Amino acid sequence: MLYLLAVDALADLSDIITNIGTAATWFWTHFTNLLEMIMTNPLLLWTVALGIGSSVIFAVVKVVKKFGIRGKRFR
């Protein structure tokens, strides 16, 4: 009886792993399509690049402020 439960559990686990692989393939396919659309459209490319660049700059400023490094004007 215990053996049958273990075989059933392994079969279920195999189905779960297969479904996770299918979901990952679906996600990466759509992500690739999104990146391709952004890279081929100059208007989207510059907008996304500006957004990413400004986010990086704001993140660096936040980290610098958190560690207490300030300019001469704020002393």
PyMOL Python script that loads the backbone (N, CA, C, O; Angstrom):
from pymol import cmd

cmd.read_pdbstr("""\
ATOM      1  N   MET A   1       0.830  -1.182   0.000  1.00  0.00           N
ATOM      2  CA  MET A   1       0.000   0.000   0.000  1.00  0.00           C
ATOM      3  C   MET A   1       0.882   1.256   0.000  1.00  0.00           C
ATOM      4  O   MET A   1       0.622   2.187  -0.762  1.00  0.00           O
ATOM      5  N   LEU A   2       1.912   1.292   0.838  1.00  0.00           N
ATOM      6  CA  LEU A   2       2.801   2.440   0.916  1.00  0.00           C
ATOM      7  C   LEU A   2       3.554   2.637  -0.402  1.00  0.00           C
ATOM      8  O   LEU A   2       3.798   3.767  -0.825  1.00  0.00           O
ATOM      9  N   TYR A   3       3.911   1.546  -1.032  1.00  0.00           N
ATOM     10  CA  TYR A   3       4.612   1.615  -2.310  1.00  0.00           C
ATOM     11  C   TYR A   3       3.738   2.300  -3.362  1.00  0.00           C
ATOM     12  O   TYR A   3       4.234   3.114  -4.141  1.00  0.00           O
ATOM     13  N   LEU A   4       2.454   1.982  -3.392  1.00  0.00           N
ATOM     14  CA  LEU A   4       1.545   2.580  -4.367  1.00  0.00           C
ATOM     15  C   LEU A   4       1.408   4.082  -4.126  1.00  0.00           C
ATOM     16  O   LEU A   4       1.313   4.853  -5.082  1.00  0.00           O
ATOM     17  N   LEU A   5       1.397   4.504  -2.869  1.00  0.00           N
ATOM     18  CA  LEU A   5       1.310   5.929  -2.557  1.00  0.00           C
ATOM     19  C   LEU A   5       2.571   6.659  -3.020  1.00  0.00           C
ATOM     20  O   LEU A   5       2.493   7.779  -3.526  1.00  0.00           O
ATOM     21  N   ALA A   6       3.720   6.030  -2.846  1.00  0.00           N
ATOM     22  CA  ALA A   6       4.977   6.652  -3.264  1.00  0.00           C
ATOM     23  C   ALA A   6       5.032   6.790  -4.786  1.00  0.00           C
ATOM     24  O   ALA A   6       5.496   7.810  -5.295  1.00  0.00           O
ATOM     25  N   VAL A   7       4.574   5.794  -5.502  1.00  0.00           N
ATOM     26  CA  VAL A   7       4.564   5.851  -6.966  1.00  0.00           C
ATOM     27  C   VAL A   7       3.606   6.945  -7.426  1.00  0.00           C
ATOM     28  O   VAL A   7       3.907   7.683  -8.364  1.00  0.00           O
ATOM     29  N   ASP A   8       2.451   7.053  -6.767  1.00  0.00           N
ATOM     30  CA  ASP A   8       1.482   8.106  -7.084  1.00  0.00           C
ATOM     31  C   ASP A   8       2.069   9.490  -6.825  1.00  0.00           C
ATOM     32  O   ASP A   8       1.882  10.409  -7.622  1.00  0.00           O
ATOM     33  N   ALA A   9       2.777   9.634  -5.713  1.00  0.00           N
ATOM     34  CA  ALA A   9       3.376  10.921  -5.381  1.00  0.00           C
ATOM     35  C   ALA A   9       4.448  11.295  -6.386  1.00  0.00           C
ATOM     36  O   ALA A   9       4.562  12.461  -6.766  1.00  0.00           O
ATOM     37  N   LEU A  10       5.242  10.314  -6.825  1.00  0.00           N
ATOM     38  CA  LEU A  10       6.270  10.593  -7.821  1.00  0.00           C
ATOM     39  C   LEU A  10       5.652  10.971  -9.167  1.00  0.00           C
ATOM     40  O   LEU A  10       6.182  11.828  -9.875  1.00  0.00           O
ATOM     41  N   ALA A  11       4.560  10.351  -9.512  1.00  0.00           N
ATOM     42  CA  ALA A  11       3.878  10.689 -10.759  1.00  0.00           C
ATOM     43  C   ALA A  11       3.340  12.119 -10.678  1.00  0.00           C
ATOM     44  O   ALA A  11       3.438  12.872 -11.647  1.00  0.00           O
ATOM     45  N   ASP A  12       2.777  12.492  -9.537  1.00  0.00           N
ATOM     46  CA  ASP A  12       2.277  13.850  -9.354  1.00  0.00           C
ATOM     47  C   ASP A  12       3.429  14.855  -9.401  1.00  0.00           C
ATOM     48  O   ASP A  12       3.298  15.922 -10.000  1.00  0.00           O
ATOM     49  N   LEU A  13       4.539  14.520  -8.781  1.00  0.00           N
ATOM     50  CA  LEU A  13       5.697  15.398  -8.781  1.00  0.00           C
ATOM     51  C   LEU A  13       6.243  15.578 -10.203  1.00  0.00           C
ATOM     52  O   LEU A  13       6.658  16.673 -10.585  1.00  0.00           O
ATOM     53  N   SER A  14       6.236  14.519 -10.957  1.00  0.00           N
ATOM     54  CA  SER A  14       6.684  14.591 -12.347  1.00  0.00           C
ATOM     55  C   SER A  14       5.777  15.521 -13.157  1.00  0.00           C
ATOM     56  O   SER A  14       6.259  16.308 -13.972  1.00  0.00           O
ATOM     57  N   ASP A  15       4.474  15.430 -12.934  1.00  0.00           N
ATOM     58  CA  ASP A  15       3.533  16.325 -13.620  1.00  0.00           C
ATOM     59  C   ASP A  15       3.763  17.779 -13.217  1.00  0.00           C
ATOM     60  O   ASP A  15       3.704  18.676 -14.058  1.00  0.00           O
ATOM     61  N   ILE A  16       4.019  18.007 -11.952  1.00  0.00           N
ATOM     62  CA  ILE A  16       4.257  19.370 -11.465  1.00  0.00           C
ATOM     63  C   ILE A  16       5.512  19.948 -12.106  1.00  0.00           C
ATOM     64  O   ILE A  16       5.510  21.098 -12.543  1.00  0.00           O
ATOM     65  N   ILE A  17       6.583  19.161 -12.164  1.00  0.00           N
ATOM     66  CA  ILE A  17       7.835  19.629 -12.770  1.00  0.00           C
ATOM     67  C   ILE A  17       7.635  19.905 -14.255  1.00  0.00           C
ATOM     68  O   ILE A  17       8.153  20.892 -14.778  1.00  0.00           O
ATOM     69  N   THR A  18       6.899  19.053 -14.928  1.00  0.00           N
ATOM     70  CA  THR A  18       6.607  19.271 -16.345  1.00  0.00           C
ATOM     71  C   THR A  18       5.814  20.556 -16.545  1.00  0.00           C
ATOM     72  O   THR A  18       6.107  21.328 -17.458  1.00  0.00           O
ATOM     73  N   ASN A  19       4.815  20.794 -15.702  1.00  0.00           N
ATOM     74  CA  ASN A  19       4.007  22.007 -15.816  1.00  0.00           C
ATOM     75  C   ASN A  19       4.817  23.255 -15.505  1.00  0.00           C
ATOM     76  O   ASN A  19       4.605  24.296 -16.127  1.00  0.00           O
ATOM     77  N   ILE A  20       5.737  23.170 -14.557  1.00  0.00           N
ATOM     78  CA  ILE A  20       6.605  24.313 -14.253  1.00  0.00           C
ATOM     79  C   ILE A  20       7.490  24.619 -15.459  1.00  0.00           C
ATOM     80  O   ILE A  20       7.688  25.784 -15.802  1.00  0.00           O
ATOM     81  N   GLY A  21       8.012  23.599 -16.093  1.00  0.00           N
ATOM     82  CA  GLY A  21       8.818  23.798 -17.298  1.00  0.00           C
ATOM     83  C   GLY A  21       8.003  24.429 -18.423  1.00  0.00           C
ATOM     84  O   GLY A  21       8.506  25.290 -19.145  1.00  0.00           O
ATOM     85  N   THR A  22       6.764  24.012 -18.575  1.00  0.00           N
ATOM     86  CA  THR A  22       5.888  24.594 -19.595  1.00  0.00           C
ATOM     87  C   THR A  22       5.607  26.056 -19.295  1.00  0.00           C
ATOM     88  O   THR A  22       5.619  26.889 -20.200  1.00  0.00           O
ATOM     89  N   ALA A  23       5.352  26.375 -18.028  1.00  0.00           N
ATOM     90  CA  ALA A  23       5.095  27.760 -17.636  1.00  0.00           C
ATOM     91  C   ALA A  23       6.335  28.627 -17.842  1.00  0.00           C
ATOM     92  O   ALA A  23       6.224  29.771 -18.284  1.00  0.00           O
ATOM     93  N   ALA A  24       7.494  28.102 -17.533  1.00  0.00           N
ATOM     94  CA  ALA A  24       8.733  28.862 -17.722  1.00  0.00           C
ATOM     95  C   ALA A  24       8.973  29.127 -19.205  1.00  0.00           C
ATOM     96  O   ALA A  24       9.387  30.224 -19.578  1.00  0.00           O
ATOM     97  N   THR A  25       8.718  28.140 -20.043  1.00  0.00           N
ATOM     98  CA  THR A  25       8.865  28.332 -21.485  1.00  0.00           C
ATOM     99  C   THR A  25       7.910  29.405 -21.981  1.00  0.00           C
ATOM    100  O   THR A  25       8.299  30.265 -22.770  1.00  0.00           O
ATOM    101  N   TRP A  26       6.667  29.361 -21.527  1.00  0.00           N
ATOM    102  CA  TRP A  26       5.669  30.371 -21.914  1.00  0.00           C
ATOM    103  C   TRP A  26       6.126  31.763 -21.487  1.00  0.00           C
ATOM    104  O   TRP A  26       6.050  32.709 -22.269  1.00  0.00           O
ATOM    105  N   PHE A  27       6.604  31.891 -20.238  1.00  0.00           N
ATOM    106  CA  PHE A  27       7.032  33.193 -19.721  1.00  0.00           C
ATOM    107  C   PHE A  27       8.203  33.739 -20.529  1.00  0.00           C
ATOM    108  O   PHE A  27       8.176  34.898 -20.943  1.00  0.00           O
ATOM    109  N   TRP A  28       9.230  32.924 -20.759  1.00  0.00           N
ATOM    110  CA  TRP A  28      10.416  33.404 -21.469  1.00  0.00           C
ATOM    111  C   TRP A  28      10.108  33.719 -22.926  1.00  0.00           C
ATOM    112  O   TRP A  28      10.738  34.601 -23.510  1.00  0.00           O
ATOM    113  N   THR A  29       9.152  33.014 -23.523  1.00  0.00           N
ATOM    114  CA  THR A  29       8.736  33.333 -24.885  1.00  0.00           C
ATOM    115  C   THR A  29       8.118  34.726 -24.937  1.00  0.00           C
ATOM    116  O   THR A  29       8.452  35.519 -25.818  1.00  0.00           O
ATOM    117  N   HIS A  30       7.224  35.027 -24.006  1.00  0.00           N
ATOM    118  CA  HIS A  30       6.594  36.342 -23.981  1.00  0.00           C
ATOM    119  C   HIS A  30       7.595  37.440 -23.608  1.00  0.00           C
ATOM    120  O   HIS A  30       7.529  38.546 -24.144  1.00  0.00           O
ATOM    121  N   PHE A  31       8.504  37.145 -22.707  1.00  0.00           N
ATOM    122  CA  PHE A  31       9.526  38.125 -22.327  1.00  0.00           C
ATOM    123  C   PHE A  31      10.428  38.441 -23.520  1.00  0.00           C
ATOM    124  O   PHE A  31      10.785  39.599 -23.740  1.00  0.00           O
ATOM    125  N   THR A  32      10.794  37.424 -24.282  1.00  0.00           N
ATOM    126  CA  THR A  32      11.611  37.629 -25.468  1.00  0.00           C
ATOM    127  C   THR A  32      10.863  38.466 -26.503  1.00  0.00           C
ATOM    128  O   THR A  32      11.444  39.350 -27.132  1.00  0.00           O
ATOM    129  N   ASN A  33       9.580  38.184 -26.675  1.00  0.00           N
ATOM    130  CA  ASN A  33       8.773  38.979 -27.612  1.00  0.00           C
ATOM    131  C   ASN A  33       8.696  40.436 -27.164  1.00  0.00           C
ATOM    132  O   ASN A  33       8.762  41.341 -27.996  1.00  0.00           O
ATOM    133  N   LEU A  34       8.557  40.667 -25.875  1.00  0.00           N
ATOM    134  CA  LEU A  34       8.500  42.030 -25.341  1.00  0.00           C
ATOM    135  C   LEU A  34       9.816  42.759 -25.586  1.00  0.00           C
ATOM    136  O   LEU A  34       9.815  43.905 -26.036  1.00  0.00           O
ATOM    137  N   LEU A  35      10.930  42.109 -25.296  1.00  0.00           N
ATOM    138  CA  LEU A  35      12.234  42.729 -25.539  1.00  0.00           C
ATOM    139  C   LEU A  35      12.454  43.017 -27.016  1.00  0.00           C
ATOM    140  O   LEU A  35      13.000  44.061 -27.371  1.00  0.00           O
ATOM    141  N   GLU A  36      12.036  42.106 -27.874  1.00  0.00           N
ATOM    142  CA  GLU A  36      12.185  42.307 -29.311  1.00  0.00           C
ATOM    143  C   GLU A  36      11.358  43.510 -29.773  1.00  0.00           C
ATOM    144  O   GLU A  36      11.809  44.298 -30.604  1.00  0.00           O
ATOM    145  N   MET A  37      10.147  43.644 -29.228  1.00  0.00           N
ATOM    146  CA  MET A  37       9.301  44.773 -29.598  1.00  0.00           C
ATOM    147  C   MET A  37       9.929  46.093 -29.154  1.00  0.00           C
ATOM    148  O   MET A  37       9.903  47.074 -29.896  1.00  0.00           O
ATOM    149  N   ILE A  38      10.489  46.118 -27.952  1.00  0.00           N
ATOM    150  CA  ILE A  38      11.119  47.339 -27.447  1.00  0.00           C
ATOM    151  C   ILE A  38      12.359  47.680 -28.266  1.00  0.00           C
ATOM    152  O   ILE A  38      12.588  48.848 -28.580  1.00  0.00           O
ATOM    153  N   MET A  39      13.154  46.686 -28.612  1.00  0.00           N
ATOM    154  CA  MET A  39      14.404  46.931 -29.338  1.00  0.00           C
ATOM    155  C   MET A  39      14.163  47.374 -30.787  1.00  0.00           C
ATOM    156  O   MET A  39      14.984  48.095 -31.353  1.00  0.00           O
ATOM    157  N   THR A  40      13.063  46.958 -31.384  1.00  0.00           N
ATOM    158  CA  THR A  40      12.806  47.321 -32.775  1.00  0.00           C
ATOM    159  C   THR A  40      12.067  48.645 -32.922  1.00  0.00           C
ATOM    160  O   THR A  40      12.011  49.192 -34.024  1.00  0.00           O
ATOM    161  N   ASN A  41      11.501  49.171 -31.849  1.00  0.00           N
ATOM    162  CA  ASN A  41      10.765  50.426 -31.913  1.00  0.00           C
ATOM    163  C   ASN A  41      11.606  51.521 -31.241  1.00  0.00           C
ATOM    164  O   ASN A  41      11.764  51.490 -30.021  1.00  0.00           O
ATOM    165  N   PRO A  42      12.147  52.482 -31.991  1.00  0.00           N
ATOM    166  CA  PRO A  42      13.029  53.495 -31.396  1.00  0.00           C
ATOM    167  C   PRO A  42      12.357  54.337 -30.309  1.00  0.00           C
ATOM    168  O   PRO A  42      12.997  54.712 -29.327  1.00  0.00           O
ATOM    169  N   LEU A  43      11.070  54.630 -30.486  1.00  0.00           N
ATOM    170  CA  LEU A  43      10.371  55.427 -29.479  1.00  0.00           C
ATOM    171  C   LEU A  43      10.296  54.681 -28.147  1.00  0.00           C
ATOM    172  O   LEU A  43      10.535  55.264 -27.090  1.00  0.00           O
ATOM    173  N   LEU A  44       9.969  53.409 -28.201  1.00  0.00           N
ATOM    174  CA  LEU A  44       9.944  52.598 -26.978  1.00  0.00           C
ATOM    175  C   LEU A  44      11.341  52.419 -26.401  1.00  0.00           C
ATOM    176  O   LEU A  44      11.527  52.457 -25.185  1.00  0.00           O
ATOM    177  N   LEU A  45      12.326  52.221 -27.284  1.00  0.00           N
ATOM    178  CA  LEU A  45      13.695  51.993 -26.821  1.00  0.00           C
ATOM    179  C   LEU A  45      14.212  53.181 -26.021  1.00  0.00           C
ATOM    180  O   LEU A  45      14.762  52.994 -24.935  1.00  0.00           O
ATOM    181  N   TRP A  46      14.050  54.398 -26.531  1.00  0.00           N
ATOM    182  CA  TRP A  46      14.549  55.579 -25.824  1.00  0.00           C
ATOM    183  C   TRP A  46      13.773  55.827 -24.540  1.00  0.00           C
ATOM    184  O   TRP A  46      14.354  56.249 -23.540  1.00  0.00           O
ATOM    185  N   THR A  47      12.480  55.575 -24.552  1.00  0.00           N
ATOM    186  CA  THR A  47      11.673  55.767 -23.344  1.00  0.00           C
ATOM    187  C   THR A  47      12.079  54.783 -22.249  1.00  0.00           C
ATOM    188  O   THR A  47      12.241  55.166 -21.090  1.00  0.00           O
ATOM    189  N   VAL A  48      12.239  53.534 -22.615  1.00  0.00           N
ATOM    190  CA  VAL A  48      12.638  52.514 -21.637  1.00  0.00           C
ATOM    191  C   VAL A  48      14.055  52.781 -21.140  1.00  0.00           C
ATOM    192  O   VAL A  48      14.330  52.640 -19.949  1.00  0.00           O
ATOM    193  N   ALA A  49      14.955  53.164 -22.043  1.00  0.00           N
ATOM    194  CA  ALA A  49      16.333  53.460 -21.638  1.00  0.00           C
ATOM    195  C   ALA A  49      16.370  54.654 -20.686  1.00  0.00           C
ATOM    196  O   ALA A  49      17.117  54.642 -19.707  1.00  0.00           O
ATOM    197  N   LEU A  50      15.573  55.680 -20.965  1.00  0.00           N
ATOM    198  CA  LEU A  50      15.503  56.837 -20.075  1.00  0.00           C
ATOM    199  C   LEU A  50      14.961  56.438 -18.698  1.00  0.00           C
ATOM    200  O   LEU A  50      15.468  56.892 -17.673  1.00  0.00           O
ATOM    201  N   GLY A  51      13.944  55.602 -18.682  1.00  0.00           N
ATOM    202  CA  GLY A  51      13.381  55.140 -17.406  1.00  0.00           C
ATOM    203  C   GLY A  51      14.360  54.317 -16.598  1.00  0.00           C
ATOM    204  O   GLY A  51      14.478  54.502 -15.387  1.00  0.00           O
ATOM    205  N   ILE A  52      15.061  53.415 -17.251  1.00  0.00           N
ATOM    206  CA  ILE A  52      16.040  52.579 -16.553  1.00  0.00           C
ATOM    207  C   ILE A  52      17.203  53.436 -16.060  1.00  0.00           C
ATOM    208  O   ILE A  52      17.662  53.278 -14.929  1.00  0.00           O
ATOM    209  N   GLY A  53      17.681  54.350 -16.919  1.00  0.00           N
ATOM    210  CA  GLY A  53      18.795  55.220 -16.523  1.00  0.00           C
ATOM    211  C   GLY A  53      18.452  56.112 -15.348  1.00  0.00           C
ATOM    212  O   GLY A  53      19.254  56.250 -14.424  1.00  0.00           O
ATOM    213  N   SER A  54      17.272  56.722 -15.364  1.00  0.00           N
ATOM    214  CA  SER A  54      16.890  57.584 -14.246  1.00  0.00           C
ATOM    215  C   SER A  54      16.671  56.773 -12.971  1.00  0.00           C
ATOM    216  O   SER A  54      16.972  57.250 -11.877  1.00  0.00           O
ATOM    217  N   SER A  55      16.157  55.565 -13.099  1.00  0.00           N
ATOM    218  CA  SER A  55      15.989  54.708 -11.920  1.00  0.00           C
ATOM    219  C   SER A  55      17.335  54.357 -11.296  1.00  0.00           C
ATOM    220  O   SER A  55      17.470  54.339 -10.072  1.00  0.00           O
ATOM    221  N   VAL A  56      18.324  54.079 -12.130  1.00  0.00           N
ATOM    222  CA  VAL A  56      19.668  53.759 -11.627  1.00  0.00           C
ATOM    223  C   VAL A  56      20.258  54.982 -10.925  1.00  0.00           C
ATOM    224  O   VAL A  56      20.846  54.853  -9.851  1.00  0.00           O
ATOM    225  N   ILE A  57      20.108  56.160 -11.519  1.00  0.00           N
ATOM    226  CA  ILE A  57      20.645  57.380 -10.902  1.00  0.00           C
ATOM    227  C   ILE A  57      19.980  57.640  -9.554  1.00  0.00           C
ATOM    228  O   ILE A  57      20.662  57.952  -8.578  1.00  0.00           O
ATOM    229  N   PHE A  58      18.651  57.513  -9.493  1.00  0.00           N
ATOM    230  CA  PHE A  58      17.949  57.740  -8.224  1.00  0.00           C
ATOM    231  C   PHE A  58      18.341  56.699  -7.178  1.00  0.00           C
ATOM    232  O   PHE A  58      18.439  57.026  -5.995  1.00  0.00           O
ATOM    233  N   ALA A  59      18.566  55.455  -7.591  1.00  0.00           N
ATOM    234  CA  ALA A  59      18.992  54.418  -6.652  1.00  0.00           C
ATOM    235  C   ALA A  59      20.380  54.727  -6.097  1.00  0.00           C
ATOM    236  O   ALA A  59      20.626  54.540  -4.905  1.00  0.00           O
ATOM    237  N   VAL A  60      21.282  55.195  -6.946  1.00  0.00           N
ATOM    238  CA  VAL A  60      22.628  55.554  -6.481  1.00  0.00           C
ATOM    239  C   VAL A  60      22.554  56.723  -5.510  1.00  0.00           C
ATOM    240  O   VAL A  60      23.232  56.712  -4.483  1.00  0.00           O
ATOM    241  N   VAL A  61      21.752  57.723  -5.814  1.00  0.00           N
ATOM    242  CA  VAL A  61      21.604  58.876  -4.917  1.00  0.00           C
ATOM    243  C   VAL A  61      21.040  58.429  -3.575  1.00  0.00           C
ATOM    244  O   VAL A  61      21.485  58.904  -2.530  1.00  0.00           O
ATOM    245  N   LYS A  62      20.081  57.534  -3.589  1.00  0.00           N
ATOM    246  CA  LYS A  62      19.488  57.036  -2.342  1.00  0.00           C
ATOM    247  C   LYS A  62      20.523  56.286  -1.502  1.00  0.00           C
ATOM    248  O   LYS A  62      20.573  56.461  -0.284  1.00  0.00           O
ATOM    249  N   VAL A  63      21.344  55.457  -2.137  1.00  0.00           N
ATOM    250  CA  VAL A  63      22.373  54.713  -1.408  1.00  0.00           C
ATOM    251  C   VAL A  63      23.409  55.673  -0.833  1.00  0.00           C
ATOM    252  O   VAL A  63      23.844  55.509   0.307  1.00  0.00           O
ATOM    253  N   VAL A  64      23.804  56.671  -1.614  1.00  0.00           N
ATOM    254  CA  VAL A  64      24.789  57.642  -1.143  1.00  0.00           C
ATOM    255  C   VAL A  64      24.237  58.415   0.042  1.00  0.00           C
ATOM    256  O   VAL A  64      24.959  58.647   1.011  1.00  0.00           O
ATOM    257  N   LYS A  65      22.973  58.819  -0.014  1.00  0.00           N
ATOM    258  CA  LYS A  65      22.359  59.535   1.115  1.00  0.00           C
ATOM    259  C   LYS A  65      22.256  58.642   2.344  1.00  0.00           C
ATOM    260  O   LYS A  65      22.438  59.105   3.470  1.00  0.00           O
ATOM    261  N   LYS A  66      21.964  57.362   2.130  1.00  0.00           N
ATOM    262  CA  LYS A  66      21.816  56.443   3.266  1.00  0.00           C
ATOM    263  C   LYS A  66      23.121  56.285   4.034  1.00  0.00           C
ATOM    264  O   LYS A  66      23.105  56.142   5.257  1.00  0.00           O
ATOM    265  N   PHE A  67      24.244  56.310   3.336  1.00  0.00           N
ATOM    266  CA  PHE A  67      25.532  56.171   4.004  1.00  0.00           C
ATOM    267  C   PHE A  67      26.073  57.494   4.530  1.00  0.00           C
ATOM    268  O   PHE A  67      27.183  57.537   5.059  1.00  0.00           O
ATOM    269  N   GLY A  68      25.317  58.560   4.395  1.00  0.00           N
ATOM    270  CA  GLY A  68      25.690  59.821   5.021  1.00  0.00           C
ATOM    271  C   GLY A  68      26.679  60.654   4.260  1.00  0.00           C
ATOM    272  O   GLY A  68      27.254  61.575   4.840  1.00  0.00           O
ATOM    273  N   ILE A  69      26.912  60.389   2.997  1.00  0.00           N
ATOM    274  CA  ILE A  69      27.822  61.209   2.215  1.00  0.00           C
ATOM    275  C   ILE A  69      27.016  62.379   1.670  1.00  0.00           C
ATOM    276  O   ILE A  69      26.047  62.192   0.933  1.00  0.00           O
ATOM    277  N   ARG A  70      27.427  63.587   2.040  1.00  0.00           N
ATOM    278  CA  ARG A  70      26.666  64.770   1.628  1.00  0.00           C
ATOM    279  C   ARG A  70      27.589  65.779   0.953  1.00  0.00           C
ATOM    280  O   ARG A  70      28.805  65.760   1.146  1.00  0.00           O
ATOM    281  N   GLY A  71      27.004  66.632   0.181  1.00  0.00           N
ATOM    282  CA  GLY A  71      27.770  67.694  -0.468  1.00  0.00           C
ATOM    283  C   GLY A  71      28.114  68.791   0.506  1.00  0.00           C
ATOM    284  O   GLY A  71      27.645  68.777   1.644  1.00  0.00           O
ATOM    285  N   LYS A  72      28.931  69.751   0.081  1.00  0.00           N
ATOM    286  CA  LYS A  72      29.352  70.857   0.944  1.00  0.00           C
ATOM    287  C   LYS A  72      28.186  71.730   1.361  1.00  0.00           C
ATOM    288  O   LYS A  72      28.199  72.320   2.442  1.00  0.00           O
ATOM    289  N   ARG A  73      27.187  71.813   0.515  1.00  0.00           N
ATOM    290  CA  ARG A  73      26.056  72.690   0.798  1.00  0.00           C
ATOM    291  C   ARG A  73      25.229  72.210   1.985  1.00  0.00           C
ATOM    292  O   ARG A  73      24.568  73.023   2.631  1.00  0.00           O
ATOM    293  N   PHE A  74      25.245  70.924   2.288  1.00  0.00           N
ATOM    294  CA  PHE A  74      24.381  70.375   3.340  1.00  0.00           C
ATOM    295  C   PHE A  74      25.101  70.184   4.679  1.00  0.00           C
ATOM    296  O   PHE A  74      24.523  69.594   5.592  1.00  0.00           O
ATOM    297  N   ARG A  75      26.334  70.660   4.826  1.00  0.00           N
ATOM    298  CA  ARG A  75      27.065  70.432   6.082  1.00  0.00           C
ATOM    299  C   ARG A  75      26.723  71.413   7.116  1.00  0.00           C
ATOM    300  O   ARG A  75      27.254  71.352   8.225  1.00  0.00           O
TER     301      ARG A  75
END
""", "prot")
cmd.dss("prot")
cmd.show_as("cartoon", "prot")
cmd.util.cbc("prot")
cmd.orient("prot")
